[in-house]
Amino acid sequence: MKEIFNIFLIILIFIGCKQTENKNTEIDNKKNKFVENKFVPKYGNSFFNFDVIEYYHTKIPEDKAMDLFDSQNKSQIDKLKFDIIIGEKPENLNNLKFITSLSEIGFTRSQIPQSKFKEINQIFTEKTVYENYAAACVAVYRDILVFKKNKKIIGFCKICFDCRLFRIIGTNANTENFGQDGDFEKLSNLLKN
């Protein structure tokens, strides 16, 4: 009889522990959903104070972009194409003379309508994010934004939407969270529509 009681007690404890574990998991899931639903980003400084945005885009295929590694030393145009599409150029705002040559290396230019400035400015603003995304691939920068104020270039951003990598110069703002929480998709839609 004592053995049956002990077995019954062990089963009861096991079931009780399992129910507690399930309840704790449910509580944790509810807390995570609550945090997810309640997360509100905190906004900081805008990256740029602009009145014009020039948009440059190229449709270079991935394989042709990778060929730039081999052809970068063939001519000045090939070197420029590599530096812009794959490389780290420009280093600063003083090194932007190449912008006038972008059409020679396959970029088309358009001007972003002012009606999209508010949404673009919200993307180019310091903010906290719920979830960070990072990629590990070779960036192919097919999209370039040149920010101007009173006809003077004040900012530059080149973006690889495939890898979600970017290079932004001309701001003292913290650009670490740029493009996160769906901003890459929003910006891509704004630029392409």
Protein Blocks (a to p, Z undefined) as FASTA:
>chain_A
ZZmmmmmmmmmmmmmmmmmmmmmmmmmmmmmmmmmmmpccdddddfbdcfbdcddddfbd
fklmmmmmmmmmmpmklmmmmmmmmmmcdfbfklmmlmmmmmmnopacddddfklmmmmm
mmmcccddfbdcddddddddfbdcdddeehiafbdcdddfknopacdehiabdfklgoia
hlmmmmmmmmmZZ
